[in-house]
C-alpha cells in the first residue's frame, strides 16, 4: 500500500477494539487529547495508531515501555498493513531501528522520545503521540506526559493519547487535559472470557535475605509441569506462561521444568535476550510444533500478546527499583507483585478464550499485596530525569503537569550528583557540559565516564566498560575485569549485544590516537562514573572483606576482590547475611583501583585539613587527609586558635550547654533574664539553650578563647559571661524588675526561685513559713506588675501547707482549715483565728513575746 490512509477494516478484523474506533474518532473531532482504557488483547495498540495516521498528514509516534514491545507492535501493524517494516510502519529503540522517509507510524521507547524532544522540542512533522501502557508508571513515561503537556501549550494541534488496560483514567485525564477541562475518556468494555483461579502456595518461603529461595523455584517448576500436563490433555494447542521476577529466576525455573518433563518446548523471555530470540517467542508456535511453556519476567505482563496462552502460573513476585535514602543507593529489589499487576498477568490466559491462572501463594497473602505498583518516580534514582528536566528548562520539574511530583529527597540527591559532574549550575540549570552528557543515551554518570575516560584509557576500553555497566549482564564474583574478558571472547547473545552497545558508544566519543589501557584502566572508568563509590578496605575475614565507600556506606566483598586495598564500585545493594559482612550492603560489581587513579576521579571529594575536637574538657587536633568518608592518613597536630574555637563551638552544638559547670549564681541570673525575655521580649536577651547557642560570640567569646587555649571548663565564670548580654540602659532596672530576694512582712528577705529558662509557663516561687505572712493582703507582682509571685506557704517544719498567688483569698478561706489541722501539731507557733490582726513572725510564740 502506498496511500496515506490505513485500511482500518482490514487491520481491525477480529479485534474487539474495532467497535470503539468510531467513538474515539468522534472524541478526537472535539478534543486533541484523550484517555483510552480497554482490556488487554483487545487491539488498541494495533488500531489506534493507524486511526490517527489516517486523520493526519504527519507522523504518529507510539511509545512503549520496553524495546521488545516496540518492535513487536511495529512488526504486527506492518504485517496487517501489508507493508514492509520501516516503510509505512517502523520502530526506533536503543541500538536498533527500522525507519523510512515516508514512515507514518513509528513505535519507540519512552527514553528515545525523551531525548528526541531535547533536539526537537516542537516535534516537527509529528501530528500525534500515543503513550501506551501508562498504568505501569515507568519514570520515563511519567516524564513524557509532563513534557508533552508543555509542548501542547505551544502546539494546540498536537494530539496526545494515553492508553492502558488498568489505570486511574480520571487522574490521567486531568493531567493531559487543560486547566479548564480534563481529557475525554474512551472506555471500551469487552466481555471477558471466563478465568479460573487456582491457588498453589509454596510450603517453603518465597524470599529470604538473598532473594528468591531455591525451594520456591522448585515449587513453581513442579506446579507448572503438573498444571501444563493437565492442560495439554484437555487442549493440546494451548501454551503456558509463567511469570518470574527476574532473568535469573526465569532461567532457573526453565531449567527445572526441562529436567522434569520433555513434553514441552520450554522457552525463556526476558530483557537480556537478543531481539531475535524475543521476537521468536512472541510470534508463537507453528502448527505441529510442540506445546510451549514460556517462562518470562514482567516483560509479558502488558504491551505484548503471546498467542496461544491458556494457562498462567504466577509467582506473584516483582522486581523493581528501590532507593535506600540512608545509603544513597538505588537497586533492584524483589517484592510482592501488586494485585493490579497480577490481574494483568492472569489476563494473558483469557485473551483468546477461557483460561486458568495458578497463583503460587495463598489467598490471604495475595489479598495483602499492594493494590497498585509503586510509581518508579517515587522509588528510582532521579539523576537522569533531573538532567533531562534541567535541559528542558524546568529544573526539578517545577511547573510541569506531572502525575506525581518528584520526591524532594531523591531530587536533592540527583542535584548533588549532577552538580558534582558539572552538569548543572548552582540554580539547577543545565550547563553546556550537562547538555552534552544528556545527548549520550546512557546515565549521566556513565556518560561522564565515557567522555572523560576515553582520553585516558582509550575510547574502546571506556566504551566497553560503560556498555557493561549500562547492561543487564551479571558480573561474576563482582569482578568487572573478569566479566569483560569473558564478554570479549564470548559468542553468546549476551556478548554480541554487549559488543554492539560498545560499538555504538565508541562512535559517540572523540578518538584518542595512541592512548591505550587494558584491564588496569577499568577501575578509573568506574570511578569517573561513581566517585562517591570509591572504596577502601577496612577489615578482612575468611568470608571476605568490608570496604568503606567515600559516601560513608560500608559494603561486604567476597572472592578475589576482597584482597585488594582500593576498589571502584559500580553497583552496591542492600543485603544482609554472611556476604554483607555485617555491613548491611554487598558489592555486586567493582574493579581494582589504584590510589593514583582515584585522585583525578574523586578530586572534589578529597580534603586535607586539621580536625579539632573538644573532648573531655580539652582540645584534641589531628591533620586528616580524606576521600569523602575514607580516612587516608591522620597525625596529631597543635590546633590554631581558630580551630580550637571552632572545635568548642561544634562540641557545644553537639552536646549542648550542659557541658558547662553552671554555678548557682549563673543559673539564677539566667532564669531571671529568661523571665524578662518571656514577658517583655527585646531588648532582653533570649537565654534559652537555642538562643544562647546562636549568640555564642556575643556572650562567650573570651571563654571560647580560654577553652581553646587549654583553660578547664570548671574555671569559667558564666555569670560574668551572661552579664555581657544585659541591654543598656535597661539593665539598670534588673533588680527592680526581677529582684533576687523578696522582703516578706516578718522582715525576712526570701530568695525568689525563678522558673527554668526553657519553661514557658512556670512562675517565680517564694517558699516562706506561713506565720511570716500574717496580714499580708496584696500578692507581690514582678516585671512591672505583670507576673504574680506564687507562694508556697510552709509549716514550722518547712513542709508545704498551701500554694497560692492570691493571699487575700487564702486568709479569708483555706487558712481556717489549715489552722484547724496545724495548731495541735505545732502548739508553740501562733495560729490566730484572725490572721489580719496578728503580727507576722518567724519565731515561736514564746520567743516572739520576749
VOGU-3710 file (C-alpha; in Angstrom, 3 decimals, decimal comma):
1> xxxxxxxxxx> 0,000/0,000/0,000  1,226/3,469/-0,823  -1,729/5,722/0,022  -1,693/7,802/3,188  -4,739/6,151/4,738  -4,630/2,802/6,510  -7,261/0,160/5,843  -8,768/0,103/9,345  -11,330/-2,543/8,447  -8,613/-4,994/7,419
11> xxxxxxxxxx> -6,306/-4,134/10,291  -9,127/-4,339/12,857  -10,651/-7,581/11,639  -11,246/-9,789/14,670  -10,084/-7,138/17,144  -12,570/-6,152/19,845  -11,401/-2,534/19,889  -12,646/-2,123/16,307  -16,062/-1,452/17,853  -14,638/1,621/19,628
21> xxxxxxxxxx> -12,904/3,210/16,638  -15,882/5,402/15,712  -16,278/6,609/19,311  -12,576/7,537/19,512  -12,747/9,304/16,136  -15,723/11,351/17,291  -13,914/12,201/20,524  -10,890/13,435/18,588  -13,138/15,634/16,431  -13,801/17,666/19,577
31> xxxxxxxxxx> -10,542/17,267/21,502  -6,835/16,937/20,840  -6,296/14,703/23,865  -7,932/11,552/25,122  -7,521/8,661/27,524  -8,201/5,207/26,096  -8,964/2,390/28,522  -9,572/-1,108/27,207  -8,755/-4,622/28,415  -5,534/-6,378/27,348
41> xxxxxxxxxx> -5,587/-8,028/23,961  -8,479/-6,016/22,534  -6,283/-4,412/19,873  -5,974/-0,788/20,986  -2,183/-0,767/20,377  -2,797/-2,089/16,858  -5,786/0,083/15,873  -5,344/3,492/17,488  -2,037/4,422/15,710  -3,324/3,838/12,140
51> xxxxxxxxxx> -6,590/5,599/13,056  -4,623/8,733/13,997  -2,315/8,402/10,993  -5,326/8,257/8,664  -6,631/11,526/10,161  -3,380/13,469/9,692  -0,551/14,196/7,296  2,319/13,953/9,759  3,837/11,095/11,695  2,268/9,299/14,647
61> xxxxxxxxxx> 4,654/8,270/17,407  3,699/5,473/19,788  5,733/4,905/22,954  6,163/1,552/24,641  7,866/0,923/27,994  10,077/-1,843/26,542  12,110/-2,385/23,393  10,658/-5,814/22,665  7,128/-4,385/22,822  8,005/-1,553/20,421
71> xxxxxxxxxx> 9,497/-3,968/17,905  6,652/-6,469/18,208  3,931/-3,814/17,851  5,624/-2,342/14,778  6,024/-5,728/13,103  2,415/-6,644/13,836  0,983/-3,423/12,399  3,260/-3,545/9,332  2,157/-7,129/8,702  -1,537/-6,228/8,955
81> xxxxxxxxxx> -0,935/-3,181/6,742  0,801/-5,325/4,163  3,805/-3,000/4,002  7,489/-3,805/4,582  8,664/-2,931/8,089  10,322/0,501/8,063  8,339/1,957/5,169  4,920/2,994/6,492  5,348/1,482/9,949  8,701/1,358/11,761
91> xxxxxxxxxx> 10,384/1,434/15,142  13,321/3,011/16,941  14,803/1,540/20,105  18,234/1,816/21,671  20,757/0,276/19,289  18,221/-0,747/16,625  15,839/0,950/14,216  13,740/0,299/11,131  12,597/3,634/9,730  11,933/5,219/6,358
101> xxxxxxxxxx> 11,464/8,712/4,993  7,738/8,199/4,334  7,010/6,421/7,603  3,577/7,247/9,076  3,652/5,319/12,382  6,784/4,924/14,492  6,944/2,822/17,658  9,636/3,959/20,093  10,576/3,504/23,720  9,798/6,405/26,031
111> xxxxxxxxxx> 13,528/7,078/26,522  14,061/7,526/22,789  11,301/10,113/22,561  12,541/11,987/25,639  15,972/12,535/24,096  14,427/13,367/20,744  12,488/16,149/22,463  15,767/17,732/23,626  16,845/18,106/19,987  13,397/18,961/18,634
121> xxxxxxxxxx> 11,137/20,400/21,371  8,416/21,184/18,864  8,326/17,664/17,357  8,335/18,982/13,806  6,490/16,669/11,427  4,749/14,790/14,258  0,962/15,164/14,440  0,182/12,800/17,315  1,826/10,997/20,214  0,327/7,904/21,830
131> xxxxxxxxxx> 1,696/6,909/25,231  0,889/3,253/25,755  0,799/1,233/28,994  0,554/4,305/31,201  -0,552/2,156/34,138  2,981/0,785/34,582  4,028/4,249/35,811  7,517/3,954/34,351  9,611/7,017/35,183  10,274/7,908/31,543
141> xxxxxxxxxx> 6,565/7,631/30,723  5,659/9,967/33,585  8,237/12,491/32,385  6,930/12,287/28,832  3,431/13,172/29,959  4,796/16,274/31,686  6,933/17,421/28,762  4,313/16,736/26,115  1,711/18,667/28,096  4,056/21,655/27,878
151> xxxxxxxxxx> 4,684/21,094/24,143  0,929/21,145/23,570  0,702/24,616/25,118  2,687/25,841/22,114  1,244/23,337/19,627  -2,501/23,136/20,082  -2,675/20,867/17,018  -0,593/18,066/18,592  -2,794/15,127/19,555  -1,898/13,310/22,800
161> xxxxxxxxxx> -3,455/9,996/23,791  -2,716/7,938/26,902  -3,649/4,255/26,776  -3,754/1,405/29,244  -5,774/-1,591/30,319  -5,796/-0,802/34,041  -5,277/2,816/35,019  -6,784/5,598/37,055  -8,346/7,123/33,960  -9,767/10,217/35,648
171> xxxxxxxxxx> -6,416/11,115/37,155  -4,555/10,753/33,854  -7,287/12,694/32,060  -6,836/15,619/34,450  -3,095/15,721/33,744  -3,135/15,507/29,948  -6,164/17,771/29,613  -6,226/21,506/30,218  -6,701/23,596/33,332  -10,310/24,128/32,304
181> xxxxxxxxxx> -11,238/20,654/31,139  -9,826/17,138/31,576  -9,212/14,999/28,538  -12,225/12,897/27,477  -12,124/9,195/28,351  -12,914/6,442/25,872  -13,628/3,392/27,993  -14,192/0,260/25,926  -15,538/-2,655/27,917  -15,334/-6,145/26,448
191> xxxxxxxxxx> -16,964/-9,204/27,976  -14,077/-11,201/29,373  -13,575/-14,886/28,753  -14,008/-16,910/31,944  -10,944/-17,116/34,176  -10,457/-19,966/36,635  -8,360/-19,029/39,664  -6,350/-21,672/41,498  -4,067/-21,306/44,486  -0,868/-23,283/44,979
201> xxxxxxxxxx> 1,011/-21,827/47,952  4,574/-22,993/48,482  5,412/-24,886/51,687  8,757/-23,019/51,690  9,232/-19,235/51,975  9,309/-17,326/48,705  12,035/-14,902/49,823  14,957/-14,833/52,199  17,871/-12,438/52,730  19,427/-13,472/49,409
211> xxxxxxxxxx> 16,243/-13,050/47,361  14,014/-15,751/45,842  14,653/-19,116/47,508  15,663/-22,220/45,556  12,877/-24,150/47,295  10,270/-21,739/45,955  11,671/-22,018/42,435  11,434/-25,814/42,765  7,799/-25,427/43,804  6,984/-23,130/40,861
221> xxxxxxxxxx> 8,601/-25,564/38,408  6,704/-28,572/39,840  3,437/-26,643/39,867  3,961/-25,551/36,256  4,862/-29,025/34,991  1,830/-30,573/36,683  -0,629/-27,905/35,506  0,806/-27,884/31,976  0,449/-31,662/31,610  -3,135/-31,426/32,816
231> xxxxxxxxxx> -3,826/-28,635/30,310  -2,218/-30,457/27,378  -4,539/-33,422/27,840  -7,573/-31,127/27,637  -6,234/-28,693/24,987  -3,109/-29,767/23,063  -2,996/-26,401/21,236  -2,659/-24,367/24,421  0,552/-22,798/25,735  1,616/-21,865/29,272
241> xxxxxxxxxx> 3,024/-18,556/30,509  4,990/-18,468/33,776  5,770/-15,128/35,469  9,001/-14,783/37,471  10,529/-11,615/38,956  13,850/-11,546/37,071  16,065/-13,124/34,416  17,882/-15,343/36,928  14,629/-16,823/38,198  13,393/-17,262/34,619
251> xxxxxxxxxx> 16,453/-19,335/33,742  16,291/-21,414/36,938  12,581/-22,218/36,590  13,005/-23,070/32,880  15,939/-25,380/33,683  13,913/-27,200/36,346  10,910/-27,668/34,049  13,127/-29,084/31,304  14,550/-31,516/33,823  11,088/-32,575/34,978
261> xxxxxxxxxx> 9,482/-33,258/31,578  10,277/-33,376/27,868  6,650/-32,895/26,886  7,041/-29,164/26,234  9,165/-26,714/24,337  10,375/-24,609/27,293  11,249/-21,053/26,248  12,602/-18,048/28,137  11,575/-14,436/27,624  13,335/-11,516/29,325
271> xxxxxxxxxx> 15,138/-8,265/28,541  18,639/-9,750/28,473  17,852/-11,971/25,484  18,762/-10,894/21,966  15,958/-9,305/19,980  15,685/-12,210/17,504  15,018/-14,722/20,286  12,482/-12,430/21,967  10,650/-11,951/18,686  10,602/-15,712/18,016
281> xxxxxxxxxx> 8,802/-16,319/21,307  6,268/-13,567/20,703  5,408/-14,775/17,190  4,010/-18,011/18,630  4,358/-21,611/17,502  3,550/-23,051/14,160  1,164/-25,888/13,511  2,585/-29,251/14,512  5,169/-27,829/16,873  5,398/-28,899/20,497
291> xxxxxxxxxx> 3,287/-27,101/23,087  5,246/-24,330/24,762  5,925/-23,307/28,337  7,194/-19,730/28,285  8,912/-18,507/31,428  9,049/-14,713/31,462  9,596/-11,622/33,538  7,051/-8,801/33,709  8,067/-8,188/30,087  4,952/-10,122/29,004
301> xxxxxxxxxx> 2,708/-8,629/31,677  1,395/-5,942/29,354  2,003/-4,399/25,935  2,810/-7,833/24,472  0,477/-10,559/23,312  1,920/-14,053/23,431  -0,525/-16,056/21,292  -1,955/-19,407/22,322  -1,669/-18,976/26,089  -4,459/-20,606/28,126
311> xxxxxxxxxx> -2,665/-21,088/31,442  -0,721/-18,577/33,537  1,414/-19,645/36,502  2,262/-16,624/38,654  4,944/-16,383/41,321  3,208/-13,151/42,413  6,644/-11,566/42,731  8,030/-8,478/41,013  11,410/-6,808/40,810  11,743/-3,050/40,669
321> xxxxxxxxxx> 13,987/-0,152/41,654  14,030/0,840/45,292  16,002/3,707/46,723  17,832/3,412/50,040  17,874/7,032/51,182  20,124/6,357/54,169  22,904/4,933/51,986  22,167/6,912/48,841  21,769/3,701/46,822  19,158/2,550/44,342
331> xxxxxxxxxx> 18,934/-1,110/43,439  16,524/-3,707/42,120  14,556/-5,322/44,924  12,245/-8,353/44,756  8,900/-7,828/46,476  5,296/-8,982/46,275  3,728/-8,017/42,961  0,785/-5,627/43,156  -2,686/-7,075/42,725  -3,251/-4,983/39,582
341> xxxxxxxxxx> -0,110/-6,492/38,043  -1,308/-9,984/38,942  -4,644/-9,217/37,265  -2,754/-8,132/34,137  -0,752/-11,356/34,190  -3,824/-13,512/34,637  -5,452/-11,719/31,710  -2,845/-13,221/29,390  -4,662/-16,563/29,774  -8,037/-15,224/28,588
351> xxxxxxxxxx> -7,091/-13,152/25,569  -8,327/-15,728/23,098  -10,615/-17,925/25,159  -11,317/-19,281/28,660  -8,185/-19,624/30,751  -6,713/-20,515/34,114  -4,319/-18,781/36,468  -2,417/-20,672/39,148  -1,012/-18,341/41,786  1,827/-19,727/43,871
361> xxxxxxxxxx> 0,550/-18,046/47,036  -2,494/-18,441/49,257  -5,479/-16,131/49,034  -4,591/-14,282/52,237  -1,067/-13,426/51,017  -2,491/-12,266/47,709  -5,037/-10,045/49,447  -2,324/-8,284/51,489  -0,269/-7,360/48,400  -0,331/-3,660/47,391
371> xxxxxxxxxx> -3,241/-2,707/45,153  -1,048/-0,998/42,544  2,674/-0,922/41,772  4,721/1,890/43,253  5,382/4,517/40,551  9,046/4,484/39,536  9,179/8,231/40,119  8,773/7,527/43,854  11,474/4,860/44,143  14,083/5,345/41,410
381> xxxxxxxxxx> 17,333/7,231/41,079  16,339/10,564/39,531  19,726/11,677/38,190  18,930/11,101/34,520  15,433/12,553/34,935  16,757/15,638/36,721  19,297/16,295/33,953  16,670/15,946/31,258  14,360/18,376/33,073  17,227/20,830/33,554
391> xxxxxxxxxx> 17,986/20,676/29,825  14,294/21,228/29,127  14,458/24,382/31,242  12,361/23,244/34,219  14,820/22,228/36,983  13,119/19,768/39,288  10,047/19,672/37,058  8,661/22,865/38,615  5,545/23,916/36,724  5,165/20,701/34,714
401> xxxxxxxxxx> 1,878/18,813/34,722  3,155/15,576/36,242  1,034/12,732/37,586  3,102/12,818/40,794  5,715/15,399/41,822  9,337/14,297/42,031  10,242/13,293/45,628  12,200/16,080/47,311  14,901/13,891/48,892  15,615/11,871/45,737
411> xxxxxxxxxx> 15,669/15,047/43,674  18,141/16,679/46,081  20,453/13,658/45,747  20,197/13,887/41,958  21,047/17,600/42,018  24,128/16,851/44,122  25,354/14,230/41,641  24,721/16,477/38,640  26,379/19,469/40,285  29,471/17,371/41,053
421> xxxxxxxxxx> 29,522/16,281/37,409  29,387/19,924/36,311  26,102/19,188/34,540  24,072/21,864/36,336  24,872/25,209/37,936  24,013/26,419/41,437  20,463/27,287/40,320  19,899/23,820/38,863  20,123/24,956/35,237  21,852/22,758/32,677
431> xxxxxxxxxx> 25,395/23,707/31,726  26,963/23,103/28,325  28,608/20,015/29,839  25,217/18,836/31,069  23,636/19,269/27,647  26,463/17,265/26,101  26,030/14,476/28,654  22,257/14,407/28,128  22,734/13,604/24,441  24,668/10,437/25,225
441> xxxxxxxxxx> 21,952/7,768/25,584  23,002/6,448/28,981  23,012/7,528/32,616  24,773/10,913/33,085  27,417/9,333/35,325  28,256/6,754/32,671  28,223/9,478/30,028  30,796/11,409/32,083  32,952/8,267/32,404  32,824/7,758/28,644
451> xxxxxxxxxx> 33,766/11,370/27,841  36,470/11,821/30,494  37,780/8,272/30,468  38,332/7,912/26,736  41,337/10,309/26,529  43,000/8,490/29,451  42,294/4,781/28,894  41,346/4,800/25,226  37,979/5,063/23,522  37,485/1,301/23,124
461> xxxxxxxxxx> 38,040/0,350/26,765  35,927/3,250/28,001  33,101/2,229/25,664  33,370/-1,425/26,691  33,211/-0,641/30,402  30,318/1,808/30,031  28,416/-0,668/27,837  28,876/-3,327/30,517  27,829/-1,039/33,366  24,739/0,034/31,458
471> xxxxxxxxxx> 23,695/-3,518/30,584  21,891/-6,292/32,436  24,940/-8,584/32,293  25,563/-10,247/35,651  29,082/-9,709/36,992  30,612/-12,979/38,212  32,202/-12,636/41,668  31,508/-8,876/41,383  34,657/-8,604/39,202  34,089/-6,316/36,212
481> xxxxxxxxxx> 37,514/-7,116/34,727  36,883/-10,857/34,561  33,402/-10,307/33,165  34,867/-8,040/30,483  37,396/-10,714/29,500  34,593/-13,279/29,197  32,494/-10,948/27,051  35,387/-10,130/24,721  35,845/-13,778/23,868  32,194/-14,748/24,122
491> xxxxxxxxxx> 29,909/-15,890/21,337  26,719/-15,781/23,377  23,798/-13,486/22,503  24,615/-11,572/25,675  28,181/-10,961/24,460  27,016/-9,963/20,980  24,564/-7,451/22,401  27,257/-6,002/24,698  29,663/-5,710/21,781  27,035/-3,885/19,725
501> xxxxxxxxxx> 26,407/-1,422/22,575  30,153/-0,828/22,963  30,482/-0,144/19,218  27,632/2,367/19,399  29,136/4,166/22,412  32,600/4,235/20,849  31,167/6,091/17,862  29,928/8,812/20,245  33,439/9,588/21,535  36,288/11,618/20,125
511> xxxxxxxxxx> 39,114/9,281/19,025  42,249/9,403/21,195  45,093/8,191/18,958  47,920/6,403/20,727  46,042/6,079/24,023  45,548/2,506/25,169  44,979/0,970/28,548  43,903/-2,581/29,178  42,282/-4,020/32,277  44,163/-1,688/34,634
521> xxxxxxxxxx> 42,056/1,211/33,328  38,687/-0,345/34,205  38,694/0,943/37,768  39,371/4,507/36,596  36,376/4,460/34,234  34,121/3,194/37,028  35,499/5,775/39,469  34,817/8,560/36,959  31,194/7,433/36,841  30,751/6,837/40,562
531> xxxxxxxxxx> 33,384/8,794/42,517  31,311/8,558/45,711  31,688/4,749/45,461  35,468/4,769/45,563  36,147/2,383/48,453  38,965/1,323/50,764  39,243/-1,987/52,600  38,605/-1,661/56,335  38,928/-5,244/57,560  39,143/-8,761/56,205
541> xxxxxxxxxx> 37,881/-12,126/57,369  37,728/-15,631/55,964  34,325/-14,786/54,453  35,549/-11,699/52,623  36,219/-8,062/53,443  34,397/-4,910/54,429  35,012/-1,783/52,355  34,180/1,803/53,299  32,853/3,876/50,411  33,596/7,577/50,087
551> xxxxxxxxxx> 29,857/8,133/50,584  30,122/6,646/54,082  28,421/3,336/53,255  30,058/0,062/54,287  29,706/-2,932/51,985  30,864/-6,532/52,013  33,006/-8,056/49,267  33,854/-11,727/48,745  36,089/-13,505/46,262  39,379/-12,234/44,810
561> xxxxxxxxxx> 38,446/-8,556/45,170  38,472/-8,921/48,957  42,286/-8,948/48,829  42,809/-5,510/47,249  43,091/-2,206/49,117  41,118/0,111/46,827  38,033/-0,574/44,716  35,956/1,380/42,236  32,424/0,111/42,863  29,799/0,247/40,138
571> xxxxxxxxxx> 26,916/-1,489/41,920  26,208/-1,907/45,633  22,918/-3,098/47,069  21,308/-3,549/50,441  21,722/-7,033/51,837  22,260/-8,995/55,000  23,865/-12,272/55,894  27,395/-13,507/55,543  28,084/-11,877/52,184  27,392/-8,434/53,625
581> xxxxxxxxxx> 29,946/-8,990/56,405  27,662/-7,211/58,851  27,745/-4,011/56,774  24,143/-4,036/55,526  25,219/-3,986/51,857  27,146/-6,074/49,337  29,175/-5,141/46,283  27,764/-6,638/43,080  30,104/-5,021/40,576  33,565/-3,463/41,036
591> xxxxxxxxxx> 37,141/-3,269/39,753  40,579/-2,766/41,250  41,593/0,879/41,618  44,957/2,423/42,421  45,284/5,377/44,742  46,803/7,365/41,888  43,753/6,674/39,693  41,390/7,584/42,496  42,695/11,138/42,879  41,638/12,605/39,489
601> xxxxxxxxxx> 38,333/10,710/39,507  37,281/11,816/43,001  39,173/15,116/43,240  36,115/17,012/44,504  35,851/14,596/47,439  39,487/14,885/48,551  40,177/17,027/51,616  43,328/17,830/53,607  42,567/19,707/56,813  43,055/19,867/60,551
611> xxxxxxxxxx> 40,191/18,331/62,513  39,994/19,614/66,082  37,640/18,186/68,701  36,794/19,327/72,206  36,619/16,130/74,237  36,859/15,707/77,999  37,378/19,430/78,502  40,436/19,587/76,197  41,217/20,356/72,560  42,499/17,397/70,505
621> xxxxxxxxxx> 43,602/18,093/66,911  44,749/15,878/64,035  45,649/16,602/60,431  43,462/14,338/58,299  43,532/13,523/54,605  40,251/12,059/53,389  38,359/10,959/50,322  34,828/11,670/51,444  34,317/9,449/54,477  37,529/7,471/53,848
631> xxxxxxxxxx> 40,446/8,398/56,109  43,725/8,168/54,179  46,083/9,474/56,885  45,922/11,115/60,311  48,594/12,709/62,526  48,363/14,736/65,777  48,994/18,486/65,477  48,561/21,581/67,611  45,299/23,363/66,878  45,318/27,039/65,981
641> xxxxxxxxxx> 43,169/29,459/67,968  40,515/29,497/65,233  40,485/25,715/65,005  40,196/25,450/68,784  37,282/27,886/68,900  35,520/26,020/66,090  36,004/22,753/67,959  34,450/24,189/71,122  31,537/25,569/69,108  30,915/22,167/67,497
651> xxxxxxxxxx> 31,048/20,489/70,895  28,516/22,963/72,275  26,143/22,434/69,364  26,599/18,658/69,667  26,419/18,266/73,470  24,567/21,420/74,473  25,231/23,893/77,291  25,148/21,046/79,774  28,844/20,510/79,119  29,480/23,608/81,299
661> xxxxxxxxxx> 29,509/23,625/85,107  26,842/26,218/85,895  27,162/27,873/89,309  24,057/28,691/91,366  24,626/32,379/90,711  24,831/31,824/86,953  21,723/29,641/86,961  19,803/32,266/88,955  20,816/35,109/86,630  19,919/33,084/83,561
671> xxxxxxxxxx> 16,455/32,331/84,961  15,819/35,987/85,803  16,797/37,028/82,277  14,619/34,284/80,812  11,548/35,651/82,627  12,254/39,155/81,360  12,599/37,929/77,784  9,393/35,941/78,119  7,369/38,867/79,434  8,999/41,883/77,785
681> xxxxxxxxxx> 10,819/40,483/74,764  13,532/42,610/73,156  15,933/44,060/74,200  16,063/41,483/76,989  18,062/38,557/75,546  16,844/35,066/74,689  18,793/32,834/77,118  17,210/29,517/76,162  19,624/26,813/75,029  18,855/27,581/71,395
691> xxxxxxxxxx> 19,157/31,334/71,908  22,493/31,136/73,714  23,956/28,751/71,141  23,024/31,134/68,331  24,639/34,087/70,156  27,815/32,343/71,343  30,146/35,090/70,144  28,036/37,808/71,808  28,377/36,456/75,358  31,017/33,722/75,414
701> xxxxxxxxxx> 33,812/34,862/73,077  36,518/35,314/75,789  35,596/31,972/77,338  35,810/30,255/73,930  39,331/31,646/73,548  40,205/30,451/77,040  38,924/26,940/76,370  40,773/26,847/73,039  43,914/27,788/74,947  43,527/24,973/77,472
711> xxxxxxxxxx> 41,545/26,540/80,356  39,461/23,844/82,133  35,680/24,121/81,830  35,265/24,275/85,618  37,178/27,574/85,809  34,788/29,503/83,581  32,749/32,296/85,185  29,434/32,009/83,340  27,787/34,689/85,489  30,104/37,327/84,077
721> xxxxxxxxxx> 29,609/35,879/80,613  25,823/36,186/80,872  26,091/39,794/82,086  27,568/40,672/78,676  24,068/40,130/77,271  22,460/42,741/79,519  20,922/45,559/77,457  21,816/49,089/78,457  20,343/51,289/79,816  17,510/48,817/80,565
731> xxxxxxxxxx> 19,915/46,682/82,621  19,818/49,344/85,372  16,324/48,078/86,298  17,285/44,382/86,534  16,993/44,166/90,329  13,796/46,219/90,297  12,059/44,062/87,690  13,307/40,642/88,839  14,873/41,010/92,324  16,928/38,166/93,722
741> xxxxxxxxxx> 15,035/38,280/97,048  11,605/39,370/98,281  11,082/41,015/101,695  8,090/39,470/103,498  6,095/41,106/106,410  8,244/39,395/109,061  11,269/41,270/107,738  12,910/38,184/106,224  14,397/38,514/102,751  13,455/35,267/100,987
751> xxxxxxxxxx> 15,192/34,149/97,780  12,889/34,015/94,741  13,073/30,772/92,783  12,700/31,754/89,142  11,499/29,208/86,555  13,928/27,325/84,294  14,987/29,179/81,185  13,264/26,742/78,771  9,939/26,546/80,676  7,473/28,982/79,037
761> xxxxxxxxxx> 4,647/28,584/81,575  6,236/28,293/85,030  6,014/31,093/87,641  8,525/32,605/90,090  8,106/30,968/93,515  8,689/32,185/97,072  8,716/29,437/99,715  8,139/31,005/103,173  6,695/29,982/106,552  3,021/30,834/106,814
771> xxxxxxxxxx> 3,458/32,813/110,076  5,797/35,296/108,347  2,976/36,451/106,103  0,170/37,229/108,618  -1,815/40,233/107,493  -0,282/40,368/104,009  -3,161/41,110/101,673  -1,625/42,216/98,393  0,210/39,470/96,441  3,517/40,891/95,144
781> xxxxxxxxxx> 3,963/41,076/91,361  7,224/41,215/89,373  8,225/42,634/85,989  6,305/45,883/86,393  3,281/44,079/87,829  2,958/41,528/85,009  3,841/38,347/86,926  2,305/37,441/90,316  4,565/35,560/92,719  3,419/32,050/93,526
791> xxxxxxxxxx> 3,673/31,439/97,303  4,476/28,072/98,804  3,304/28,624/102,433  5,240/26,300/104,732  4,702/24,720/108,162  7,139/25,500/111,003  8,988/22,356/109,909  9,286/23,645/106,329  6,662/21,360/104,810  4,221/22,820/102,232
801> xxxxxxxxxx> 0,770/23,686/103,577  -0,691/25,690/100,695  0,140/27,082/97,258  -1,443/30,388/96,263  -0,936/33,561/94,240  -3,945/35,235/95,985  -3,077/35,888/99,683  -6,308/37,750/100,401  -8,434/34,784/99,347  -6,204/32,385/101,289
811> xxxxxxxxxx> -6,569/34,232/104,620  -10,310/34,534/104,111  -10,916/30,886/103,277  -8,474/27,961/103,250  -6,491/29,336/106,227  -9,201/28,225/108,695  -8,824/24,582/107,597  -5,001/24,819/107,779  -5,251/26,325/111,308  -7,567/23,528/112,496
821> xxxxxxxxxx> -5,114/20,861/111,273  -1,847/22,506/112,366  -2,340/24,242/115,729  -2,396/20,972/117,648  0,678/19,715/115,777  2,679/22,923/116,313  1,300/24,421/119,604  4,381/26,592/120,180  3,715/28,585/116,994  0,970/31,173/116,569
831> xxxxxxxxxx> -2,215/30,062/114,784  -4,550/33,034/115,407  -8,189/32,972/114,462  -7,733/36,392/112,901  -4,511/36,403/110,806  -5,176/40,008/109,815  -4,739/41,232/113,439  -1,630/39,221/114,301  1,908/40,472/113,753  3,906/38,354/111,334
841> xxxxxxxxxx> 6,826/36,458/112,880  9,428/33,893/112,067  9,634/32,759/115,768  7,626/30,691/118,251  5,023/32,364/120,448  7,357/32,432/123,463  10,297/33,908/121,670  8,103/36,421/119,892  6,763/37,560/123,303  10,275/38,044/124,639
//
